[in-house]
Amino acid sequence: MNEKLTKAIEDVKFCLESKIFLSENISADMSDLGNEIGVAVAKHFSGEMGFDKESFLSGIRHGISLVDGTHL
């Protein structure tokens, strides 16, 4: 697997485990989750040739639509 992708995945896991799930901040919501994932991914890929934010967001929307029944 691509080294940058591996590091981004590790950062996402760390953020989810430490900043969201283990946080005493019980008011964490979906925007907090999205923010942490966005920070973890962008820190490795933002500004890099081939990084397409819209494609990444489209992938997230697609995954959600498969689960919530809105997939066309």
Secondary structure, 3 states (H helix, E strand, C coil): CCHHHHHHHHHHHHHHHHHHHCCCCCCCCHHHHHHHHHHHHHHHHCCCCCCCHHHHHHHHHHHHHHHHCCCC
